[in-house]
Amino acid sequence: MGHVTLKDVAARAGVSYQTVSKVLNNRAQVTEETRNRIWQAVRELNYRPNVSARNLRKQASNLIGYAWHYMPDEFMQNPVLDGFVHSAANAAEAHGFHLLTFVADGGPPRPDVYHELFSRNQVAGFLLADTVGDDPRVEMLLDEDIPFVTFGRANDEWDFCWVDVDGQYGLRMVVEHLLQQGHRRIGFITWPEGSQSGAFREAGYRQALESCGLEPDPQWIVRGEHSAELGRRGVRRLLELPRERRPTAIACVSDLVAIGALGAAAQAGLEVGEEIAITGFDDIPLVQYTQPPLTSVRQPIDAVGERVVDMLLKQIQGEVIDRKGVLLQPELIVRASS
């Protein structure tokens, strides 16, 4: 039946793949009946564990793999991920490790790229960013028992190490701030459906409105690929709504989107901060110098980089990780745009 994975064994034995992994590594406290059932499934499926993965943990490899995403079509790169990589690299080097980056243009790299790098003994584990729901990279790394930690979540039912910033809380703070300024029609310019980070931020947007008894108008939400152009297009579309339905404030899913929104509002002759409020998310350095300075949500990126490296090194060194999911709180930075 081709390559047999831990999940195949788990399905045959009727247990989780985490339980199978622990039994095979003599780390599980299960009943004798369960243990026997797992080993019976191993024999029936002729399962062979990933020996290279286990051997690598015993070697002195000091490289950590990270896929680098290039954005050639925008006037700026991704300062959030740049900051994440800088923090992670510093944290890794403090422990004698270094990042090995590989290019991933056109979306997340295929799982086989990760498998190939690890099977060649080039890296001891991976850091992942830009995760998506049911991320195939995460699934493969779990199946192959390869050490990794993600910046972002993928599937609440999967047992793996991740660190994330609470985007739902961040957007809730933004909308609550706008409500306090007297706004009741609040638009949201965001990423396409299917984006995990976008979904969490949208949930915060909706939660804040609904807590005040306000139902978001579907036409207040504009979606598109991450770019300043999305912000420009989103503002134009929202301003085309009838005056009685037109938002008086617009929350943007990122600072890059918000910068485009600021430009479109100015082109429409609106004074941002007085006639319309606009906010961003990420608090990149540039937004202090926009006109007007942009209200945004600051992510604790340095802490993210440090935590993911700490969790990965514990995996590589075979240490127990008590808390596999870490959700960090962002901070609202209010400026003149709102």
TORFI-752919 format. One line per 5 residues: number of its first residue (from 1); for each residue x, z, y of C-alpha. Coordinates in steps of 0.2 Angstrom, whole numbers. Example, Ala and Ser with C-alpha at 12.3 -4.5 7.8 and 13.67 -1.06 7.14 Angstrom:
<recs>
1> 62 39 -22 | 68 36 -5
</recs>
This chain:
<recs>
1> 0 0 0 | 14 -3 12 | 22 11 22 | 14 27 18 | 13 40 32
6> 9 58 34 | -9 54 39 | -11 44 23 | -6 59 13 | -17 71 24
11> -32 59 21 | -30 59 3 | -27 78 2 | -42 82 14 | -31 92 27
16> -23 88 44 | -6 79 45 | 1 94 54 | -3 104 38 | 6 91 27
21> 21 91 38 | 23 110 37 | 20 111 18 | 33 98 16 | 45 107 27
26> 41 124 19 | 34 131 35 | 15 132 31 | 5 147 26 | -8 139 15
31> -17 143 -1 | -9 138 -18 | -23 126 -21 | -21 117 -4 | -2 116 -7
36> -5 109 -24 | -17 96 -18 | -5 90 -4 | 9 88 -17 | -3 79 -28
41> -7 67 -14 | 12 64 -11 | 15 59 -29 | 0 48 -30 | 4 39 -14
46> 23 39 -18 | 26 46 0 | 44 45 6 | 48 56 22 | 57 48 36
51> 75 54 31 | 83 46 46 | 72 57 57 | 77 73 48 | 95 69 48
56> 96 65 66 | 91 83 70 | 106 89 62 | 118 77 71 | 125 80 88
61> 116 65 97 | 115 69 115 | 104 55 121 | 85 56 126 | 76 39 127
66> 64 35 141 | 55 19 145 | 58 13 163 | 43 4 171 | 48 -8 185
71> 35 -13 199 | 42 -30 206 | 26 -34 215 | 24 -19 227 | 34 -15 242
76> 38 2 235 | 42 9 217 | 34 24 209 | 41 39 218 | 32 51 206
81> 40 44 191 | 56 42 200 | 56 61 204 | 51 65 186 | 66 55 179
86> 78 63 192 | 71 81 187 | 72 77 169 | 89 70 169 | 96 85 179
91> 88 97 166 | 94 87 151 | 112 86 158 | 112 105 161 | 111 106 142
96> 124 92 138 | 111 79 136 | 108 62 145 | 94 50 147 | 95 33 139
101> 83 22 149 | 75 5 142 | 65 -7 152 | 46 -8 149 | 39 -21 160
106> 21 -27 157 | 13 -11 151 | 19 3 139 | 32 -3 126 | 27 -6 108
111> 29 8 96 | 42 -2 86 | 54 -1 101 | 54 18 99 | 56 17 80
116> 70 5 81 | 80 16 94 | 78 31 84 | 81 23 67 | 98 17 74
121> 103 35 78 | 104 30 96 | 93 44 103 | 88 62 97 | 71 61 104
126> 60 53 118 | 51 57 134 | 35 47 137 | 26 44 153 | 11 33 158
131> 1 39 142 | -16 31 138 | -30 37 127 | -25 36 109 | -8 31 114
136> -1 21 99 | 17 27 104 | 11 45 102 | 3 41 86 | 18 33 78
141> 30 46 84 | 19 60 76 | 17 50 60 | 36 48 59 | 40 66 64
146> 51 60 78 | 54 73 92 | 45 68 109 | 36 76 124 | 24 67 135
151> 21 68 154 | 2 66 152 | -11 68 139 | -17 56 125 | -29 63 113
156> -35 81 113 | -37 81 94 | -18 77 92 | -6 91 90 | 9 87 100
161> 19 93 115 | 14 87 133 | 15 93 151 | 3 87 164 | -3 90 182
166> -21 95 183 | -28 79 192 | -46 85 190 | -42 101 200 | -32 91 213
171> -47 79 217 | -59 93 217 | -48 101 230 | -48 85 240 | -67 83 240
176> -70 101 243 | -59 99 259 | -69 84 264 | -86 93 262 | -79 107 272
181> -76 95 286 | -94 90 286 | -93 74 275 | -107 70 263 | -104 52 259
186> -87 52 251 | -80 36 243 | -67 35 229 | -55 21 226 | -47 23 209
191> -40 14 194 | -49 5 180 | -59 14 167 | -48 19 153 | -35 27 163
196> -33 45 157 | -26 51 174 | -39 41 183 | -53 49 172 | -47 67 176
201> -46 63 194 | -63 55 194 | -70 70 185 | -64 81 199 | -72 70 212
206> -89 71 203 | -88 89 200 | -85 94 218 | -99 83 224 | -111 89 211
211> -107 107 214 | -115 104 231 | -130 95 224 | -124 78 229 | -125 63 217
216> -111 51 220 | -118 33 223 | -111 21 211 | -106 9 225 | -95 23 233
221> -83 20 218 | -71 5 219 | -59 2 204 | -44 -9 202 | -26 -10 197
226> -14 1 206 | -8 -6 222 | -9 -5 241 | -20 -21 240 | -33 -10 230
231> -34 2 245 | -37 -13 257 | -50 -21 246 | -58 -5 243 | -61 0 261
236> -67 -17 265 | -80 -16 251 | -86 1 256 | -87 -4 275 | -99 -18 270
241> -112 -5 264 | -127 -2 275 | -123 11 288 | -134 24 281 | -125 23 264
246> -107 19 270 | -95 33 266 | -88 43 281 | -73 49 270 | -63 40 256
251> -53 49 243 | -39 38 235 | -32 40 218 | -14 38 224 | -4 38 240
256> 0 19 237 | -18 15 237 | -22 26 252 | -8 17 262 | -18 1 259
261> -34 10 264 | -26 16 280 | -21 -2 285 | -38 -9 281 | -47 5 291
266> -36 2 306 | -39 -17 305 | -58 -13 305 | -55 -4 322 | -58 14 315
271> -49 29 320 | -43 37 304 | -46 56 305 | -59 54 318 | -71 41 313
276> -67 40 295 | -56 52 284 | -44 45 271 | -34 55 258 | -21 51 245
281> -14 59 229 | 5 62 225 | 12 67 242 | 26 55 242 | 39 57 256
286> 32 41 266 | 15 48 269 | 22 61 282 | 26 46 293 | 10 35 291
291> -2 33 306 | -10 46 305 | 0 57 293 | -9 57 276 | -18 71 268
296> -12 71 250 | -10 81 234 | 7 87 230 | 12 87 211 | 25 99 205
301> 36 85 198 | 52 95 197 | 43 108 186 | 36 94 175 | 53 87 172
306> 61 104 168 | 47 108 156 | 47 92 146 | 65 93 143 | 64 111 138
311> 51 107 125 | 60 92 118 | 76 101 116 | 67 115 107 | 60 102 95
316> 77 94 92 | 85 111 89 | 71 116 77 | 65 130 87 | 47 136 87
321> 36 130 102 | 22 143 105 | 13 133 118 | 12 114 116 | 1 109 130
326> 6 114 148 | -6 110 163 | 2 113 180 | -8 115 196 | -5 104 211
331> -6 109 230 | -17 101 243 | -7 96 259 | -19 93 274 | -14 82 288
336> -22 72 302 | -30 58 291 | -44 70 286
</recs>
